[in-house]
Amino acid sequence: MNGLDPVLHQPTKLTVLAFLSGCQEAEFSVVRDYCQVSDSVLSKTAASLEATGYLRARKGYVGKRPRTWLSATRDG
């Protein structure tokens, strides 16, 4: 495949993956704040990237509070 995958032409998707390329994993809220988007925009973007295999989302808890961590896959 030559060039950039058309899935990544949307600026938010590209920004999310660019941010995640610099770390192993990041908490949802950190990625949201870096990208300057709302929770719903990042949630939809992450779901789309996860469906295409570029991103992995891991859910868990810190104390009693639910958290989501995002990481880029090898393809991402």
C-alpha positions in Angstrom: 0.0 0.0 0.0 1.4 3.4 -0.9 0.7 6.6 1.0 -1.5 7.2 4.0 -4.5 4.9 4.7 -7.7 6.8 3.8 -9.0 5.8 7.3 -6.4 8.2 8.8 -7.3 11.2 6.6 -9.6 12.5 9.4 -7.5 14.9 11.5 -8.7 13.6 14.9 -7.8 10.0 14.0 -4.3 11.0 12.9 -3.8 13.2 16.0 -4.8 10.3 18.3 -2.4 7.9 16.7 0.4 10.4 16.5 0.0 11.0 20.3 -0.1 7.3 21.1 2.9 6.6 19.0 5.0 8.4 21.6 3.9 6.2 24.6 2.9 2.6 25.4 -0.5 3.5 26.7 -2.4 6.7 27.7 -5.5 7.3 29.8 -8.6 8.3 27.8 -8.8 11.7 29.5 -5.1 12.6 28.7 -5.7 11.8 25.0 -8.9 13.8 25.0 -7.2 16.8 26.5 -4.3 16.6 24.1 -6.6 16.3 21.1 -8.9 19.1 22.5 -12.0 17.1 21.7 -15.1 16.1 23.7 -15.5 12.7 25.3 -18.0 11.6 22.7 -15.7 12.6 19.8 -12.8 10.7 21.2 -15.0 7.7 22.0 -16.3 7.5 18.4 -12.8 8.0 17.1 -11.3 5.4 19.3 -14.1 2.9 18.4 -13.5 3.5 14.7 -9.7 3.1 15.1 -10.2 0.0 17.2 -12.5 -1.5 14.5 -9.8 -1.0 11.9 -7.1 -2.5 14.1 -5.1 0.6 14.7 -5.9 1.1 18.3 -6.6 -1.0 21.4 -8.8 0.1 24.3 -8.4 -1.4 27.8 -10.9 -0.8 30.5 -10.3 -1.1 34.2 -10.7 0.6 37.5 -8.6 2.9 39.6 -10.2 2.4 43.0 -13.9 2.5 42.3 -13.6 4.7 39.3 -13.8 3.2 35.8 -11.0 4.1 33.5 -10.1 3.5 29.8 -6.6 3.3 28.5 -5.7 3.6 24.8 -2.7 2.3 23.0 -1.7 2.1 19.3 -1.4 -1.4 17.8 1.6 -2.4 15.7 -0.4 -1.4 12.6 -1.3 1.9 14.2 
